[in-house]
Amino acid sequence: MATYSTDLTTATDAASGTWTEFGSANTGGTPASDTENYIQGVECRSQTTGTKSGSGNPKSVVYNHGSDLSSGWTSGDAFFCWLYYAVGANLDTFANSGHQVGIANDTTNVDRFTVSGSASGRNPYGGWFCPAVDPEQTATNSYGTGGAGYQYIGGIVYTLASISKGTPHAVDAIRYGRGLISMTGTGGSFSELAEYNDYNAGGTPPGTSSTSVDSGRHRLGLFQESGGTYLWKGVMSLGTTASSVTLTDSNVTILVEDCPNTYADFSRLEIRNASSSVTVSNLTITALGTTAPGNVEVFNDAPFTLNSPVFNGLGTFDLDANTDFNAPTFNGCGLITLNEADISNGTISGSTVAADTGAVHDNRTTTSPTSISELDNCTFVQGTNAHHAIDFGTGVDDDITLTGIEFTGFDETSGEDQPGAALRFLATSGSLTCNLVGCTVGGAGASATNFFKDDAAGVAVTLAFDTITLSVTVLDATDDTAITTAHVQLLKDSDKSVLLSGAVNGSGVISDSIAYDADTDVVGWAREHNVSGTDYIQQDFSGQYTANGFAITIRLEPAE
């Protein structure tokens, strides 16, 4: 069975402890136990909001931890606070600090972080939500001189109209940590991960040895299911450094929660263990914000297979050689670093990378094999910045072949070495030929007059359009040594026009590059008549050249 865990530590489950208001947000009632309106555990803390409203009359429900948590704080961690306001439309706007988290070491000097407003998040519908706040980030505003520590943590509301009945403002559990939720072992699923996240029944959550937070009464706010989709923030670790995961799932839709009070790498999907194996079909991940849009990172060559995934507005992708994204779609995402991952048949549109940067960075350390098949049949559409489609790292310093790629919107008019040229080469010396086979520019056939590259780093790059390599190798069938005196003829089967004709080289090879037109059947023969002292039997052969070229090895039998 799968095992699930989290790194979150509970500061309070809102069932006990000391609760108060901040001095400058004290126009509500004294926070009190509420066993009816809780979201997790068995109670929360809520307050009446009285008859006062407007910007001069904020209310707060604040937990006093009794000691300053900042002294042992780990940089990058965040507070996760369950907050509630019953009438979302009655909050002031996000811009006017409608709903905030306050963090301080006393009730007078408070750092305030805006987390919602009348038309933000779940509002105007209202309801419980669990924002993440990194107290090391710049606060939206403050009371007094601002917070100097983390002893007092709570919710603050600025309301537009008074609500004199009930207790519309509440705070439930407050936790802190990196926001890690993990799955290890076998037989797990995203739906079970969400069940663990929201396990509020008491006892042991799903999994053989899952972390039991607050005696099994918890809602973590990290990976929650809602209406057939999952809302995610923090680090989702499929496998850990110490333990692998084997996961197979399908038809999964994930929304990355907007976390404006965190940082770029706050939400991250990661695979760390080399023995892990993750396969998901029809995965869609969409970012709801831009501060922490969700990054994807694969470590240690762990097998990671996604069939037809769709990524909307995500951050960076740091992939690995055993990553196989079959026909992926990247809409408005950040830098994709391949590390030889396969994204063939993919669509990369509207990349958010900066000008003069590649939407995809191919950082292989060698150009063998020369055919960059991991990018076959991809479509690149330039975003608003004058970025490249592909950056080739310094290890790409020999001939390469790109096949079936369409480039739309890239620099076609201003000449070489421009920020918006489709291809950039970062090798600093030498020369290479970049063969573009079946590639198109803006839907039209690529040509040397409307397709540009940036090789200003130093390597001299020649673009060759629609060329493929034909190669025939002739060996002795008895010992696989090259027959260096062999002759070869290769012809188109349709009209018998000659493609290759002549003697092989010292390695037993004859080859040439031709313009690719269409997949074409070929026929040919290889022979050697006693020039080497051995008489060989002629061998006929046939095949087909494609956009990837043609290569065949012929083994000749000695004559009796």
ABEGO torsion letter per residue (X at the ends): XBBBBBABBBABAGABEBBBBBAABAABBBBBBBAAABABEABBBBBBAEABBEAABBBBBBBBAGBBAAAABBBGBBBBBBBBBABAAABBBAAAGABBBBBBABAABBBBBBABBAABEAOAAEEBBBBBBBAABBBABBBEAEBABAABBBBBBBBABBBABEBABBBBBBBBEAGBBBBBEBGBBAAAAAAAAABAAEEBBBEAABBBBGGGBBBAGABBBBGGBBBBBEBBBBEBAABBBBBBBBGBBBBBBBBAABBAAABBBBBABAABBBBBBGBBBBBABAABAEBBBBBGGBBBBBBGBBBBGBBBBBBBAABBBBGBBBBGBBBBBAGGBBABGBBBBGBABBBGBBABBBABABAOBABBAAABGBBBBBBABBBBABBBBAABABBBBBBGBBBBGBBAAAEBGBAABABBBABABEBBBBBBBGBBBGGBBBBAAABBBBAAAGBBBBBBBGBBBBBBBBBBAAAGBBBAABBBBBBBAAAGBBABBEBBBAAGBBBBBBBBABBBBBBBBBBBBGAAGBBBBBBBBBEBBBAAEBBBBBBBBBBX
